[in-house]
Amino acid sequence: MNDVRYSLMSPYELQQEIAKLTEKARKAEQLGMENEYAVLERKATMAKAYLLNPDDFKPGEIYQIEGDPGVYFKIDYMNGVFAWGYRLGGTGKEEALPISMLK
């Protein structure tokens, strides 16, 4: 299943993948494998993005960044499941975030 792209998975397959990644991440965290934990968390975040509708995220709107309290992101444009824009009060450098990181 690891070689199947998230964009080709059904919602059920994505939920299974997220559950598997979350469990692996939990184990990695317990074992103190911080790098492995971070990679698995990012993969789960990407998979979650494919369960969301990109049309629900609008350019010009401002969203809070999940897991980063008090930090907001303004969307300039959308490209698939990525929102391109910048963090308010940040460096002003453009970056892309998976939409699952925005709330």
LUMVO-326090 format. One record per residue: x, y, z of N, C-alpha, C in turn; residue in three letters; residue number from 1. Coordinates in Angstrom, 3 decimals, m for minus. Layout:
REM residues N
<n.x->X; n.y->Y; n.z->Z; ca.x->X; ca.y->Y; ca.z->Z; c.x->X; c.y->Y; c.z->Z; rest->Ala; nr->NUM>
...
REM end
This chain:
REM residues 103
<n.x->0.833; n.y->m1.200; n.z->0.000; ca.x->0.000; ca.y->0.000; ca.z->0.000; c.x->0.871; c.y->1.254; c.z->0.000; rest->Met; nr->1>
<n.x->2.101; n.y->1.149; n.z->0.496; ca.x->2.962; ca.y->2.329; ca.z->0.613; c.x->3.297; c.y->2.967; c.z->m0.726; rest->Asn; nr->2>
<n.x->3.219; n.y->2.183; n.z->m1.818; ca.x->3.591; ca.y->2.749; ca.z->m3.106; c.x->2.399; c.y->3.354; c.z->m3.849; rest->Asp; nr->3>
<n.x->1.218; n.y->3.349; n.z->m3.232; ca.x->0.046; ca.y->3.967; ca.z->m3.837; c.x->m0.002; c.y->5.435; c.z->m3.423; rest->Val; nr->4>
<n.x->m0.211; n.y->6.301; n.z->m4.395; ca.x->m0.261; ca.y->7.735; ca.z->m4.098; c.x->m1.554; c.y->8.066; c.z->m3.357; rest->Arg; nr->5>
<n.x->m1.453; n.y->8.979; n.z->m2.404; ca.x->m2.629; ca.y->9.381; ca.z->m1.626; c.x->m3.739; c.y->9.901; c.z->m2.536; rest->Tyr; nr->6>
<n.x->m3.371; n.y->10.577; n.z->m3.606; ca.x->m4.369; ca.y->11.153; ca.z->m4.511; c.x->m5.199; c.y->10.077; c.z->m5.217; rest->Ser; nr->7>
<n.x->m4.704; n.y->8.847; n.z->m5.245; ca.x->m5.416; ca.y->7.754; ca.z->m5.912; c.x->m6.202; c.y->6.889; c.z->m4.927; rest->Leu; nr->8>
<n.x->m6.051; n.y->7.146; n.z->m3.643; ca.x->m6.711; ca.y->6.325; ca.z->m2.624; c.x->m8.155; c.y->6.779; c.z->m2.390; rest->Met; nr->9>
<n.x->m8.984; n.y->5.819; n.z->m2.013; ca.x->m10.365; ca.y->6.130; ca.z->m1.623; c.x->m10.331; c.y->6.710; c.z->m0.203; rest->Ser; nr->10>
<n.x->m11.410; n.y->7.381; n.z->0.216; ca.x->m11.447; ca.y->7.887; ca.z->1.594; c.x->m11.213; c.y->6.773; c.z->2.625; rest->Pro; nr->11>
<n.x->m11.774; n.y->5.595; n.z->2.388; ca.x->m11.573; ca.y->4.476; ca.z->3.316; c.x->m10.097; c.y->4.100; c.z->3.384; rest->Tyr; nr->12>
<n.x->m9.441; n.y->3.987; n.z->2.219; ca.x->m8.015; ca.y->3.635; ca.z->2.189; c.x->m7.183; c.y->4.704; c.z->2.892; rest->Glu; nr->13>
<n.x->m7.545; n.y->5.974; n.z->2.689; ca.x->m6.825; ca.y->7.060; ca.z->3.358; c.x->m6.967; c.y->6.952; c.z->4.871; rest->Leu; nr->14>
<n.x->m8.176; n.y->6.658; n.z->5.347; ca.x->m8.390; ca.y->6.533; ca.z->6.794; c.x->m7.589; c.y->5.374; c.z->7.363; rest->Gln; nr->15>
<n.x->m7.504; n.y->4.266; n.z->6.613; ca.x->m6.695; ca.y->3.113; ca.z->7.050; c.x->m5.217; c.y->3.512; c.z->7.126; rest->Gln; nr->16>
<n.x->m4.756; n.y->4.220; n.z->6.106; ca.x->m3.358; ca.y->4.660; ca.z->6.049; c.x->m3.045; c.y->5.611; c.z->7.203; rest->Glu; nr->17>
<n.x->m3.945; n.y->6.551; n.z->7.483; ca.x->m3.752; ca.y->7.508; ca.z->8.575; c.x->m3.675; c.y->6.768; c.z->9.906; rest->Ile; nr->18>
<n.x->m4.561; n.y->5.796; n.z->10.108; ca.x->m4.554; ca.y->5.013; ca.z->11.344; c.x->m3.231; c.y->4.261; c.z->11.496; rest->Ala; nr->19>
<n.x->m2.757; n.y->3.670; n.z->10.402; ca.x->m1.501; ca.y->2.917; ca.z->10.426; c.x->m0.325; c.y->3.849; c.z->10.743; rest->Lys; nr->20>
<n.x->m0.287; n.y->5.000; n.z->10.071; ca.x->0.804; ca.y->5.958; ca.z->10.292; c.x->0.775; c.y->6.514; c.z->11.713; rest->Leu; nr->21>
<n.x->m0.425; n.y->6.793; n.z->12.216; ca.x->m0.564; ca.y->7.329; ca.z->13.571; c.x->m0.056; c.y->6.321; c.z->14.606; rest->Thr; nr->22>
<n.x->m0.386; n.y->5.050; n.z->14.394; ca.x->0.073; ca.y->3.987; ca.z->15.304; c.x->1.596; c.y->3.842; c.z->15.254; rest->Glu; nr->23>
<n.x->2.162; n.y->3.836; n.z->14.036; ca.x->3.618; ca.y->3.758; ca.z->13.884; c.x->4.290; c.y->4.959; c.z->14.550; rest->Lys; nr->24>
<n.x->3.700; n.y->6.155; n.z->14.383; ca.x->4.258; ca.y->7.371; ca.z->14.979; c.x->4.233; c.y->7.279; c.z->16.504; rest->Ala; nr->25>
<n.x->3.138; n.y->6.755; n.z->17.046; ca.x->3.019; ca.y->6.609; ca.z->18.495; c.x->4.125; c.y->5.688; c.z->19.028; rest->Arg; nr->26>
<n.x->4.361; n.y->4.587; n.z->18.319; ca.x->5.413; ca.y->3.649; ca.z->18.731; c.x->6.795; c.y->4.293; c.z->18.631; rest->Lys; nr->27>
<n.x->7.030; n.y->5.020; n.z->17.537; ca.x->8.327; ca.y->5.691; ca.z->17.354; c.x->8.559; c.y->6.700; c.z->18.479; rest->Ala; nr->28>
<n.x->7.492; n.y->7.425; n.z->18.855; ca.x->7.609; ca.y->8.415; ca.z->19.935; c.x->7.952; c.y->7.716; c.z->21.249; rest->Glu; nr->29>
<n.x->7.297; n.y->6.596; n.z->21.527; ca.x->7.558; ca.y->5.845; ca.z->22.766; c.x->8.995; c.y->5.344; c.z->22.825; rest->Gln; nr->30>
<n.x->9.540; n.y->5.001; n.z->21.648; ca.x->10.908; ca.y->4.491; ca.z->21.582; c.x->11.944; c.y->5.615; c.z->21.500; rest->Leu; nr->31>
<n.x->11.467; n.y->6.869; n.z->21.511; ca.x->12.374; ca.y->8.008; ca.z->21.462; c.x->12.974; c.y->8.256; c.z->20.093; rest->Gly; nr->32>
<n.x->12.335; n.y->7.736; n.z->19.060; ca.x->12.833; ca.y->7.911; ca.z->17.682; c.x->12.195; c.y->9.171; c.z->17.100; rest->Met; nr->33>
<n.x->12.751; n.y->10.333; n.z->17.480; ca.x->12.125; ca.y->11.613; ca.z->17.136; c.x->12.042; c.y->11.866; c.z->15.638; rest->Glu; nr->34>
<n.x->13.103; n.y->11.535; n.z->14.893; ca.x->13.086; ca.y->11.770; ca.z->13.440; c.x->12.030; c.y->10.916; c.z->12.761; rest->Asn; nr->35>
<n.x->11.975; n.y->9.649; n.z->13.136; ca.x->10.980; ca.y->8.725; ca.z->12.569; c.x->9.571; c.y->9.215; c.z->12.906; rest->Glu; nr->36>
<n.x->9.382; n.y->9.658; n.z->14.141; ca.x->8.090; ca.y->10.184; ca.z->14.584; c.x->7.671; c.y->11.373; c.z->13.712; rest->Tyr; nr->37>
<n.x->8.593; n.y->12.298; n.z->13.489; ca.x->8.293; ca.y->13.506; ca.z->12.702; c.x->7.913; c.y->13.144; c.z->11.268; rest->Ala; nr->38>
<n.x->8.630; n.y->12.203; n.z->10.669; ca.x->8.338; ca.y->11.785; ca.z->9.289; c.x->6.950; c.y->11.160; c.z->9.209; rest->Val; nr->39>
<n.x->6.616; n.y->10.270; n.z->10.152; ca.x->5.319; ca.y->9.603; ca.z->10.145; c.x->4.182; c.y->10.596; c.z->10.381; rest->Leu; nr->40>
<n.x->4.407; n.y->11.572; n.z->11.261; ca.x->3.396; ca.y->12.610; ca.z->11.507; c.x->3.130; c.y->13.414; c.z->10.235; rest->Glu; nr->41>
<n.x->4.210; n.y->13.762; n.z->9.514; ca.x->4.051; ca.y->14.529; ca.z->8.270; c.x->3.291; c.y->13.721; c.z->7.222; rest->Arg; nr->42>
<n.x->3.593; n.y->12.429; n.z->7.135; ca.x->2.889; ca.y->11.575; ca.z->6.172; c.x->1.401; c.y->11.519; c.z->6.511; rest->Lys; nr->43>
<n.x->1.069; n.y->11.390; n.z->7.791; ca.x->m0.339; ca.y->11.346; ca.z->8.212; c.x->m1.023; c.y->12.673; c.z->7.884; rest->Ala; nr->44>
<n.x->m0.335; n.y->13.778; n.z->8.107; ca.x->m0.885; ca.y->15.099; ca.z->7.790; c.x->m1.178; c.y->15.207; c.z->6.293; rest->Thr; nr->45>
<n.x->m0.263; n.y->14.699; n.z->5.466; ca.x->m0.475; ca.y->14.726; ca.z->4.008; c.x->m1.680; c.y->13.874; c.z->3.630; rest->Met; nr->46>
<n.x->m1.787; n.y->12.683; n.z->4.202; ca.x->m2.916; ca.y->11.801; ca.z->3.886; c.x->m4.236; c.y->12.468; c.z->4.284; rest->Ala; nr->47>
<n.x->m4.247; n.y->13.155; n.z->5.433; ca.x->m5.465; ca.y->13.842; ca.z->5.900; c.x->m5.882; c.y->14.932; c.z->4.914; rest->Lys; nr->48>
<n.x->m4.911; n.y->15.564; n.z->4.270; ca.x->m5.223; ca.y->16.638; ca.z->3.319; c.x->m6.094; c.y->16.118; c.z->2.176; rest->Ala; nr->49>
<n.x->m5.893; n.y->14.858; n.z->1.799; ca.x->m6.661; ca.y->14.292; ca.z->0.688; c.x->m8.084; c.y->13.907; c.z->1.086; rest->Tyr; nr->50>
<n.x->m8.408; n.y->13.987; n.z->2.375; ca.x->m9.783; ca.y->13.750; ca.z->2.826; c.x->m10.589; c.y->15.051; c.z->2.835; rest->Leu; nr->51>
<n.x->m9.893; n.y->16.181; n.z->2.624; ca.x->m10.547; ca.y->17.493; ca.z->2.661; c.x->m10.815; c.y->17.999; c.z->1.247; rest->Leu; nr->52>
<n.x->m11.730; n.y->18.953; n.z->1.141; ca.x->m12.054; ca.y->19.550; ca.z->m0.151; c.x->m11.277; c.y->20.864; c.z->m0.300; rest->Asn; nr->53>
<n.x->m10.340; n.y->20.918; n.z->m1.256; ca.x->m9.562; ca.y->22.156; ca.z->m1.454; c.x->m10.435; c.y->23.381; c.z->m1.719; rest->Pro; nr->54>
<n.x->m11.642; n.y->23.171; n.z->m2.258; ca.x->m12.542; ca.y->24.292; ca.z->m2.554; c.x->m13.042; c.y->24.974; c.z->m1.281; rest->Asp; nr->55>
<n.x->m12.887; n.y->24.309; n.z->m0.133; ca.x->m13.293; ca.y->24.900; ca.z->1.147; c.x->m12.277; c.y->25.926; c.z->1.659; rest->Asp; nr->56>
<n.x->m11.127; n.y->26.009; n.z->0.998; ca.x->m10.058; ca.y->26.922; ca.z->1.415; c.x->m9.915; c.y->28.006; c.z->0.357; rest->Phe; nr->57>
<n.x->m10.068; n.y->29.270; n.z->0.789; ca.x->m10.177; ca.y->30.369; ca.z->m0.173; c.x->m8.954; c.y->31.300; c.z->m0.134; rest->Lys; nr->58>
<n.x->m8.412; n.y->31.623; n.z->m1.315; ca.x->m7.352; ca.y->32.631; ca.z->m1.374; c.x->m7.833; c.y->33.942; c.z->m0.747; rest->Pro; nr->59>
<n.x->m6.941; n.y->34.606; n.z->m0.014; ca.x->m7.279; ca.y->35.852; ca.z->0.658; c.x->m7.752; c.y->35.630; c.z->2.084; rest->Gly; nr->60>
<n.x->m8.155; n.y->34.400; n.z->2.408; ca.x->m8.622; ca.y->34.076; ca.z->3.757; c.x->m7.428; c.y->33.781; c.z->4.670; rest->Glu; nr->61>
<n.x->m7.680; n.y->33.919; n.z->5.968; ca.x->m6.647; ca.y->33.689; ca.z->6.972; c.x->m7.078; c.y->32.521; c.z->7.854; rest->Ile; nr->62>
<n.x->m6.169; n.y->31.586; n.z->8.061; ca.x->m6.444; ca.y->30.383; ca.z->8.842; c.x->m5.401; c.y->30.231; c.z->9.951; rest->Tyr; nr->63>
<n.x->m5.826; n.y->29.632; n.z->11.056; ca.x->m4.871; ca.y->29.296; ca.z->12.112; c.x->m4.134; c.y->28.030; c.z->11.679; rest->Gln; nr->64>
<n.x->m2.863; n.y->27.929; n.z->12.045; ca.x->m2.084; ca.y->26.742; ca.z->11.708; c.x->m2.240; c.y->25.723; c.z->12.838; rest->Ile; nr->65>
<n.x->m2.701; n.y->24.524; n.z->12.475; ca.x->m2.907; ca.y->23.427; ca.z->13.420; c.x->m1.603; c.y->23.121; c.z->14.154; rest->Glu; nr->66>
<n.x->m1.675; n.y->23.027; n.z->15.472; ca.x->m0.499; ca.y->22.673; ca.z->16.258; c.x->0.487; c.y->23.814; c.z->16.454; rest->Gly; nr->67>
<n.x->0.122; n.y->25.017; n.z->16.030; ca.x->1.004; ca.y->26.175; ca.z->16.184; c.x->0.148; c.y->27.344; c.z->16.683; rest->Asp; nr->68>
<n.x->m0.235; n.y->27.312; n.z->17.970; ca.x->m1.181; ca.y->28.301; ca.z->18.506; c.x->m0.717; c.y->29.743; c.z->18.284; rest->Pro; nr->69>
<n.x->m1.653; n.y->30.583; n.z->17.877; ca.x->m1.355; ca.y->31.996; ca.z->17.693; c.x->m0.678; c.y->32.323; c.z->16.379; rest->Gly; nr->70>
<n.x->m0.425; n.y->31.314; n.z->15.544; ca.x->0.209; ca.y->31.556; ca.z->14.246; c.x->m0.845; c.y->31.404; c.z->13.158; rest->Val; nr->71>
<n.x->m0.914; n.y->32.404; n.z->12.286; ca.x->m1.933; ca.y->32.421; ca.z->11.235; c.x->m1.283; c.y->32.436; c.z->9.861; rest->Tyr; nr->72>
<n.x->m2.015; n.y->31.913; n.z->8.887; ca.x->m1.527; ca.y->31.749; ca.z->7.525; c.x->m2.529; c.y->32.359; c.z->6.563; rest->Phe; nr->73>
<n.x->m2.053; n.y->33.225; n.z->5.678; ca.x->m2.919; ca.y->33.834; ca.z->4.661; c.x->m2.660; c.y->33.141; c.z->3.329; rest->Lys; nr->74>
<n.x->m3.737; n.y->32.634; n.z->2.734; ca.x->m3.621; ca.y->31.912; ca.z->1.460; c.x->m3.583; c.y->32.904; c.z->0.296; rest->Ile; nr->75>
<n.x->m2.559; n.y->32.761; n.z->m0.547; ca.x->m2.489; ca.y->33.530; ca.z->m1.794; c.x->m3.180; c.y->32.763; c.z->m2.915; rest->Asp; nr->76>
<n.x->m2.892; n.y->31.465; n.z->m3.011; ca.x->m3.537; ca.y->30.631; ca.z->m4.033; c.x->m3.469; c.y->29.170; c.z->m3.616; rest->Tyr; nr->77>
<n.x->m4.326; n.y->28.371; n.z->m4.269; ca.x->m4.383; ca.y->26.941; ca.z->m3.995; c.x->m3.767; c.y->26.177; c.z->m5.161; rest->Met; nr->78>
<n.x->m3.111; n.y->25.059; n.z->m4.849; ca.x->m2.602; ca.y->24.146; ca.z->m5.872; c.x->m2.826; c.y->22.732; c.z->m5.349; rest->Asn; nr->79>
<n.x->m3.897; n.y->22.103; n.z->m5.795; ca.x->m4.256; ca.y->20.777; ca.z->m5.278; c.x->m4.620; c.y->20.871; c.z->m3.814; rest->Gly; nr->80>
<n.x->m3.983; n.y->20.034; n.z->m2.987; ca.x->m4.271; ca.y->20.047; ca.z->m1.545; c.x->m3.299; c.y->20.940; c.z->m0.779; rest->Val; nr->81>
<n.x->m2.574; n.y->21.786; n.z->m1.518; ca.x->m1.644; ca.y->22.717; ca.z->m0.876; c.x->m2.155; c.y->24.149; c.z->m0.961; rest->Phe; nr->82>
<n.x->m2.052; n.y->24.840; n.z->0.158; ca.x->m2.349; ca.y->26.273; ca.z->0.204; c.x->m1.010; c.y->27.004; c.z->0.158; rest->Ala; nr->83>
<n.x->m0.837; n.y->27.879; n.z->m0.812; ca.x->0.376; ca.y->28.681; ca.z->m0.922; c.x->0.090; c.y->30.058; c.z->m0.337; rest->Trp; nr->84>
<n.x->1.012; n.y->30.560; n.z->0.457; ca.x->0.837; ca.y->31.870; ca.z->1.061; c.x->1.959; c.y->32.141; c.z->2.040; rest->Gly; nr->85>
<n.x->1.614; n.y->32.835; n.z->3.125; ca.x->2.655; ca.y->33.189; ca.z->4.087; c.x->2.061; c.y->33.300; c.z->5.485; rest->Tyr; nr->86>
<n.x->2.951; n.y->33.147; n.z->6.466; ca.x->2.548; ca.y->33.278; ca.z->7.869; c.x->2.478; c.y->34.749; c.z->8.234; rest->Arg; nr->87>
<n.x->1.387; n.y->35.150; n.z->8.883; ca.x->1.250; ca.y->36.545; ca.z->9.320; c.x->2.270; c.y->36.813; c.z->10.421; rest->Leu; nr->88>
<n.x->2.948; n.y->37.938; n.z->10.319; ca.x->3.959; ca.y->38.283; ca.z->11.314; c.x->5.238; c.y->37.496; c.z->11.144; rest->Gly; nr->89>
<n.x->5.322; n.y->36.725; n.z->10.080; ca.x->6.526; ca.y->35.933; ca.z->9.820; c.x->7.490; c.y->36.704; c.z->8.946; rest->Gly; nr->90>
<n.x->8.292; n.y->35.972; n.z->8.187; ca.x->9.299; ca.y->36.598; ca.z->7.330; c.x->8.694; c.y->37.121; c.z->6.035; rest->Thr; nr->91>
<n.x->7.437; n.y->36.724; n.z->5.750; ca.x->6.806; ca.y->37.112; ca.z->4.492; c.x->7.203; c.y->36.200; c.z->3.357; rest->Gly; nr->92>
<n.x->8.000; n.y->35.167; n.z->3.670; ca.x->8.447; ca.y->34.211; ca.z->2.665; c.x->7.290; c.y->33.289; c.z->2.303; rest->Lys; nr->93>
<n.x->7.077; n.y->33.099; n.z->0.994; ca.x->5.991; ca.y->32.232; ca.z->0.539; c.x->6.304; c.y->30.779; c.z->0.867; rest->Glu; nr->94>
<n.x->5.282; n.y->30.048; n.z->1.302; ca.x->5.441; ca.y->28.626; ca.z->1.564; c.x->4.132; c.y->27.917; c.z->1.254; rest->Glu; nr->95>
<n.x->4.208; n.y->26.609; n.z->1.146; ca.x->3.017; ca.y->25.795; ca.z->0.889; c.x->2.752; c.y->24.916; c.z->2.096; rest->Ala; nr->96>
<n.x->1.493; n.y->24.866; n.z->2.516; ca.x->1.090; ca.y->23.993; ca.z->3.615; c.x->m0.024; c.y->23.070; c.z->3.120; rest->Leu; nr->97>
<n.x->0.010; n.y->21.798; n.z->3.542; ca.x->m1.136; ca.y->20.942; ca.z->3.220; c.x->m2.379; c.y->21.514; c.z->3.928; rest->Pro; nr->98>
<n.x->m3.534; n.y->21.461; n.z->3.265; ca.x->m4.732; ca.y->22.086; ca.z->3.832; c.x->m5.135; c.y->21.459; c.z->5.167; rest->Ile; nr->99>
<n.x->m4.666; n.y->20.250; n.z->5.445; ca.x->m4.998; ca.y->19.609; ca.z->6.731; c.x->m4.317; c.y->20.317; c.z->7.914; rest->Ser; nr->100>
<n.x->m3.371; n.y->21.222; n.z->7.621; ca.x->m2.712; ca.y->21.977; ca.z->8.695; c.x->m3.445; c.y->23.275; c.z->9.019; rest->Met; nr->101>
<n.x->m4.482; n.y->23.597; n.z->8.241; ca.x->m5.181; ca.y->24.868; ca.z->8.412; c.x->m6.538; c.y->24.644; c.z->9.062; rest->Leu; nr->102>
<n.x->m6.880; n.y->25.569; n.z->9.987; ca.x->m8.222; ca.y->25.484; ca.z->10.590; c.x->m8.793; c.y->26.870; c.z->10.755; rest->Lys; nr->103>
REM end
